[in-house]
């Protein structure tokens, strides 16, 4: 399986899990969910490698990779919601 396909599948899984774990209004579609998961994978892998928890491996799926990617995607969702909230108040 090509490397880019691994990242898309991991992004879809992590993005979907993050939206499930953080319910709320997110009008984003499937492509945005995949992008959220991919960027969350990069963020989660970076944080995990700096804390010694491991990194996100795109060559094979593991529970640790999915958990780190989902954690990164949740952080992105939280930051995005805070930005939208503060923009509405201003």
PyMOL commands that set and color helices and strands:
alter all, ss='L'
color gray80, all
select helices_A, chain A and resi 3-21+30-51+63-89
alter helices_A, ss='H'
color red, helices_A
deselect
rebuild
show_as cartoon
